[in-house]
Amino acid sequence: MPLPVAAGAPTLFLRRAAYESSGLTRPAIDERLGLTADEFRVEEDLIAIGPIYEGRSDALTDLISELESAGLVYFDDFFELSGNWPAWLRLYASAR
């Protein structure tokens, strides 16, 4: 089932296999970004982290750097969707 994507704040998407190979853990990501249970979602082969609200953008930048240091490739293994669209537009994400 496609995951809803919130407007107004970025969401980080990862391929599940890439996340699992990165060595990062959900508790570490939750703590770093101050996530609630609903802000780390898994649906089949897709992981959505966010929305990531203001005040956590530096932590998001650091997480992206850590993903790249772990060998993940931006856009091939993960990417950030900015949330920069009008609130009346609903977006959903899913893996193939």
N, CA, C and O atoms as a DFTB+ gen file, in Angstrom:
384 C
 N C O
     1  1       0.838      -1.169       0.000
     2  2       0.000       0.000       0.000
     3  2       0.893       1.245       0.000
     4  3       1.834       1.312       0.791
     5  1       0.633       2.212      -0.844
     6  2       1.449       3.420      -0.892
     7  2       1.415       4.188       0.426
     8  3       0.409       4.209       1.135
     9  1       2.547       4.816       0.727
    10  2       2.680       5.612       1.941
    11  2       2.348       7.067       1.644
    12  3       2.861       7.616       0.669
    13  1       1.507       7.711       2.451
    14  2       1.258       9.141       2.241
    15  2       2.501       9.952       2.578
    16  3       3.256       9.612       3.489
    17  1       2.701      11.038       1.822
    18  2       3.857      11.911       2.018
    19  2       3.331      13.297       2.376
    20  3       2.537      13.878       1.637
    21  1       3.776      13.819       3.507
    22  2       3.286      15.105       4.001
    23  2       3.918      16.274       3.259
    24  3       5.090      16.233       2.885
    25  1       3.116      17.319       3.052
    26  2       3.613      18.577       2.502
    27  2       4.208      19.409       3.632
    28  3       3.831      19.252       4.793
    29  1       5.134      20.289       3.284
    30  2       5.638      21.258       4.242
    31  2       6.890      20.862       4.996
    32  3       7.452      21.687       5.717
    33  1       7.346      19.626       4.855
    34  2       8.559      19.175       5.545
    35  2       9.145      18.016       4.749
    36  3       8.403      17.250       4.135
    37  1      10.467      17.879       4.753
    38  2      11.095      16.811       3.982
    39  2      10.827      15.418       4.558
    40  3      10.604      15.244       5.756
    41  1      10.859      14.451       3.668
    42  2      10.780      13.037       4.021
    43  2      11.944      12.340       3.326
    44  3      12.224      12.596       2.155
    45  1      12.613      11.464       4.055
    46  2      13.728      10.699       3.504
    47  2      13.211       9.310       3.144
    48  3      12.598       8.637       3.973
    49  1      13.458       8.885       1.912
    50  2      13.049       7.562       1.450
    51  2      14.281       6.706       1.225
    52  3      15.276       7.167       0.666
    53  1      14.211       5.458       1.663
    54  2      15.312       4.511       1.485
    55  2      14.772       3.201       0.941
    56  3      13.676       2.764       1.292
    57  1      15.558       2.593       0.088
    58  2      15.259       1.220      -0.299
    59  2      15.540       0.355       0.927
    60  3      16.561       0.533       1.591
    61  1      14.654      -0.565       1.222
    62  2      14.776      -1.371       2.434
    63  2      16.095      -2.138       2.485
    64  3      16.743      -2.180       3.531
    65  1      16.491      -2.735       1.387
    66  2      17.746      -3.496       1.361
    67  2      18.939      -2.596       1.644
    68  3      19.879      -3.012       2.322
    69  1      18.913      -1.372       1.135
    70  2      20.008      -0.428       1.381
    71  2      20.059      -0.048       2.857
    72  3      21.138       0.010       3.446
    73  1      18.904       0.209       3.451
    74  2      18.850       0.530       4.876
    75  2      19.410      -0.618       5.704
    76  3      20.227      -0.406       6.601
    77  1      18.970      -1.828       5.401
    78  2      19.408      -2.988       6.180
    79  2      20.905      -3.225       6.049
    80  3      21.527      -3.735       6.981
    81  1      21.493      -2.869       4.925
    82  2      22.937      -3.058       4.742
    83  2      23.755      -1.910       5.330
    84  3      24.974      -2.025       5.450
    85  1      23.102      -0.803       5.699
    86  2      23.824       0.385       6.166
    87  2      24.389       0.239       7.569
    88  3      25.351       0.924       7.919
    89  1      23.817      -0.632       8.370
    90  2      24.260      -0.778       9.752
    91  2      23.585       0.193      10.707
    92  3      23.801       0.113      11.916
    93  1      22.775       1.109      10.192
    94  2      22.038       2.028      11.054
    95  2      20.846       1.307      11.673
    96  3      20.293       0.377      11.086
    97  1      20.463       1.747      12.858
    98  2      19.318       1.139      13.517
    99  2      18.202       2.159      13.666
   100  3      18.434       3.367      13.710
   101  1      16.992       1.641      13.743
   102  2      15.854       2.539      13.909
   103  2      15.954       3.348      15.194
   104  3      15.713       4.555      15.152
   105  1      16.300       2.749      16.347
   106  2      16.410       3.574      17.557
   107  2      17.415       4.722      17.410
   108  3      17.178       5.813      17.929
   109  1      18.520       4.497      16.719
   110  2      19.515       5.556      16.522
   111  2      18.945       6.677      15.649
   112  3      19.173       7.856      15.920
   113  1      18.209       6.310      14.611
   114  2      17.596       7.318      13.729
   115  2      16.498       8.054      14.474
   116  3      16.402       9.278      14.384
   117  1      15.659       7.318      15.215
   118  2      14.590       7.951      15.997
   119  2      15.159       8.985      16.959
   120  3      14.643      10.097      17.068
   121  1      16.229       8.607      17.655
   122  2      16.832       9.512      18.630
   123  2      17.442      10.733      17.950
   124  3      17.269      11.861      18.413
   125  1      18.146      10.507      16.866
   126  2      18.812      11.606      16.158
   127  2      17.812      12.625      15.623
   128  3      18.036      13.832      15.710
   129  1      16.710      12.131      15.071
   130  2      15.745      13.024      14.432
   131  2      14.547      13.348      15.321
   132  3      13.698      14.154      14.939
   133  1      14.467      12.733      16.500
   134  2      13.336      12.975      17.387
   135  2      12.028      12.496      16.799
   136  3      11.016      13.192      16.885
   137  1      12.035      11.307      16.199
   138  2      10.868      10.804      15.481
   139  2       9.821      10.204      16.413
   140  3      10.137       9.672      17.477
   141  1       8.580      10.306      15.987
   142  2       7.497       9.574      16.636
   143  2       7.367       8.223      15.928
   144  3       8.013       7.988      14.907
   145  1       6.539       7.351      16.469
   146  2       6.338       6.027      15.863
   147  2       5.799       6.135      14.433
   148  3       6.094       5.284      13.594
   149  1       5.017       7.168      14.156
   150  2       4.415       7.335      12.831
   151  2       5.351       7.989      11.820
   152  3       4.987       8.135      10.653
   153  1       6.539       8.380      12.243
   154  2       7.466       9.057      11.336
   155  2       8.573       8.142      10.824
   156  3       9.516       8.609      10.185
   157  1       8.470       6.870      11.092
   158  2       9.360       5.855      10.522
   159  2       8.444       4.745      10.031
   160  3       7.959       3.930      10.816
   161  1       8.212       4.725       8.721
   162  2       7.233       3.793       8.151
   163  2       7.910       2.855       7.157
   164  3       8.783       3.261       6.390
   165  1       7.495       1.611       7.188
   166  2       8.026       0.595       6.285
   167  2       6.852      -0.023       5.534
   168  3       5.867      -0.455       6.132
   169  1       6.978      -0.055       4.227
   170  2       5.965      -0.686       3.383
   171  2       6.687      -1.450       2.287
   172  3       7.255      -0.862       1.366
   173  1       6.655      -2.768       2.405
   174  2       7.349      -3.654       1.480
   175  2       8.821      -3.263       1.376
   176  3       9.543      -3.364       2.369
   177  1       9.287      -2.824       0.216
   178  2      10.710      -2.529       0.016
   179  2      11.054      -1.051       0.169
   180  3      12.110      -0.611      -0.285
   181  1      10.167      -0.278       0.808
   182  2      10.369       1.157       0.940
   183  2      10.284       1.574       2.404
   184  3       9.397       1.134       3.136
   185  1      11.207       2.417       2.817
   186  2      11.184       3.008       4.150
   187  2      11.047       4.516       3.975
   188  3      11.780       5.131       3.200
   189  1      10.102       5.103       4.704
   190  2       9.895       6.554       4.697
   191  2      10.184       7.076       6.096
   192  3       9.588       6.625       7.075
   193  1      11.100       8.026       6.179
   194  2      11.457       8.643       7.447
   195  2      11.034      10.102       7.374
   196  3      11.593      10.887       6.609
   197  1      10.047      10.450       8.172
   198  2       9.565      11.820       8.179
   199  2       8.054      11.865       8.201
   200  3       7.395      10.826       8.246
   201  1       7.507      13.058       8.169
   202  2       8.177      14.303       7.837
   203  2       9.169      14.740       8.913
   204  3       8.995      14.460      10.099
   205  1      10.200      15.425       8.469
   206  2      11.265      15.893       9.352
   207  2      11.127      17.412       9.438
   208  3      11.482      18.140       8.510
   209  1      10.609      17.864      10.560
   210  2      10.262      19.271      10.718
   211  2      11.461      20.139      11.047
   212  3      12.535      19.644      11.388
   213  1      11.255      21.448      10.937
   214  2      12.323      22.415      11.220
   215  2      12.924      22.150      12.590
   216  3      12.246      21.686      13.506
   217  1      14.171      22.445      12.705
   218  2      14.878      22.188      13.943
   219  2      15.605      20.858      13.908
   220  3      16.468      20.586      14.742
   221  1      15.247      20.029      12.928
   222  2      15.912      18.733      12.783
   223  2      16.646      18.637      11.450
   224  3      17.150      17.568      11.104
   225  1      16.717      19.734      10.697
   226  2      17.319      19.693       9.363
   227  2      18.816      19.405       9.413
   228  3      19.341      18.730       8.528
   229  1      19.516      19.909      10.443
   230  2      20.942      19.590      10.563
   231  2      21.139      18.108      10.820
   232  3      22.070      17.501      10.291
   233  1      20.268      17.520      11.629
   234  2      20.349      16.089      11.903
   235  2      20.067      15.290      10.631
   236  3      20.667      14.236      10.418
   237  1      19.163      15.780       9.786
   238  2      18.884      15.114       8.517
   239  2      20.107      15.166       7.612
   240  3      20.466      14.165       6.991
   241  1      20.743      16.322       7.535
   242  2      21.961      16.459       6.730
   243  2      23.041      15.495       7.217
   244  3      23.720      14.856       6.414
   245  1      23.194      15.396       8.539
   246  2      24.175      14.472       9.113
   247  2      23.826      13.022       8.791
   248  3      24.712      12.216       8.507
   249  1      22.531      12.690       8.837
   250  2      22.102      11.325       8.521
   251  2      22.399      10.992       7.063
   252  3      22.849       9.887       6.761
   253  1      22.156      11.927       6.168
   254  2      22.451      11.709       4.752
   255  2      23.946      11.484       4.562
   256  3      24.344      10.608       3.795
   257  1      24.771      12.257       5.244
   258  2      26.228      12.055       5.172
   259  2      26.617      10.674       5.697
   260  3      27.488      10.013       5.133
   261  1      25.974      10.248       6.770
   262  2      26.274       8.933       7.332
   263  2      25.854       7.811       6.380
   264  3      26.556       6.807       6.259
   265  1      24.719       7.976       5.706
   266  2      24.284       6.984       4.729
   267  2      25.306       6.882       3.591
   268  3      25.640       5.783       3.146
   269  1      25.795       8.028       3.129
   270  2      26.793       8.026       2.059
   271  2      28.103       7.407       2.545
   272  3      28.761       6.690       1.791
   273  1      28.486       7.672       3.784
   274  2      29.708       7.072       4.350
   275  2      29.576       5.558       4.482
   276  3      30.570       4.832       4.429
   277  1      28.337       5.088       4.655
   278  2      28.088       3.647       4.759
   279  2      28.041       2.978       3.387
   280  3      27.820       1.771       3.287
   281  1      28.253       3.777       2.315
   282  2      28.294       3.216       0.971
   283  2      27.003       3.331       0.190
   284  3      26.933       2.866      -0.948
   285  1      25.968       3.944       0.772
   286  2      24.724       4.117       0.042
   287  2      24.866       5.288      -0.924
   288  3      25.605       6.237      -0.661
   289  1      24.162       5.211      -2.026
   290  2      24.275       6.209      -3.088
   291  2      22.978       7.013      -3.163
   292  3      21.882       6.468      -3.297
   293  1      23.154       8.356      -3.070
   294  2      21.991       9.239      -3.165
   295  2      21.282       9.003      -4.490
   296  3      21.920       8.919      -5.539
   297  1      19.996       8.899      -4.437
   298  2      19.072       8.686      -5.538
   299  2      18.973       7.218      -5.936
   300  3      17.881       6.773      -6.291
   301  1      20.057       6.440      -5.894
   302  2      19.959       5.012      -6.186
   303  2      19.438       4.235      -4.978
   304  3      18.619       3.329      -5.132
   305  1      19.907       4.585      -3.775
   306  2      19.534       3.879      -2.558
   307  2      18.602       4.687      -1.656
   308  3      17.822       4.113      -0.896
   309  1      18.681       6.000      -1.738
   310  2      17.854       6.868      -0.898
   311  2      17.758       8.243      -1.532
   312  3      18.571       8.608      -2.382
   313  1      16.750       9.004      -1.107
   314  2      16.657      10.405      -1.519
   315  2      15.716      11.140      -0.570
   316  3      14.933      10.532       0.161
   317  1      15.818      12.444      -0.605
   318  2      14.995      13.321       0.220
   319  2      13.976      14.020      -0.670
   320  3      14.328      14.642      -1.672
   321  1      12.721      13.909      -0.291
   322  2      11.658      14.629      -0.979
   323  2      11.354      15.855      -0.130
   324  3      11.024      15.714       1.047
   325  1      11.456      17.042      -0.690
   326  2      11.486      18.301       0.062
   327  2      10.212      18.640       0.826
   328  3      10.278      19.339       1.838
   329  1       9.080      18.175       0.380
   330  2       7.822      18.592       1.002
   331  2       7.353      19.938       0.505
   332  3       6.383      20.494       1.022
   333  1       8.040      20.473      -0.506
   334  2       7.745      21.799      -1.024
   335  2       6.675      21.731      -2.121
   336  3       6.967      21.896      -3.305
   337  1       5.439      21.486      -1.700
   338  2       4.301      21.512      -2.606
   339  2       3.093      21.963      -1.794
   340  3       3.130      21.933      -0.564
   341  1       2.024      22.381      -2.466
   342  2       0.859      22.899      -1.739
   343  2       0.170      21.799      -0.923
   344  3       0.159      20.633      -1.317
   345  1      -0.401      22.188       0.213
   346  2      -1.050      21.240       1.123
   347  2      -2.259      20.553       0.487
   348  3      -2.654      19.473       0.925
   349  1      -2.850      21.169      -0.545
   350  2      -4.013      20.557      -1.176
   351  2      -3.638      19.386      -2.082
   352  3      -4.513      18.633      -2.510
   353  1      -2.350      19.224      -2.378
   354  2      -1.879      18.131      -3.227
   355  2      -1.482      16.949      -2.346
   356  3      -0.678      17.110      -1.428
   357  1      -2.026      15.782      -2.609
   358  2      -1.676      14.585      -1.849
   359  2      -0.742      13.719      -2.673
   360  3      -1.025      13.389      -3.824
   361  1       0.389      13.352      -2.054
   362  2       1.363      12.479      -2.704
   363  2       1.456      11.182      -1.917
   364  3       1.335      11.158      -0.692
   365  1       1.674      10.103      -2.661
   366  2       1.861       8.789      -2.075
   367  2       3.089       8.164      -2.715
   368  3       3.371       8.396      -3.891
   369  1       3.820       7.367      -1.938
   370  2       5.034       6.723      -2.444
   371  2       4.929       5.222      -2.226
   372  3       4.379       4.755      -1.229
   373  1       5.470       4.480      -3.183
   374  2       5.564       3.029      -3.045
   375  2       6.747       2.539      -3.881
   376  3       7.185       3.197      -4.825
   377  1       7.241       1.378      -3.507
   378  2       8.302       0.752      -4.292
   379  2       7.645      -0.115      -5.363
   380  3       6.473      -0.476      -5.249
   381  1       8.391      -0.436      -6.376
   382  2       7.815      -1.256      -7.448
   383  2       7.459      -2.614      -6.969
   384  3       6.963      -3.432      -7.744
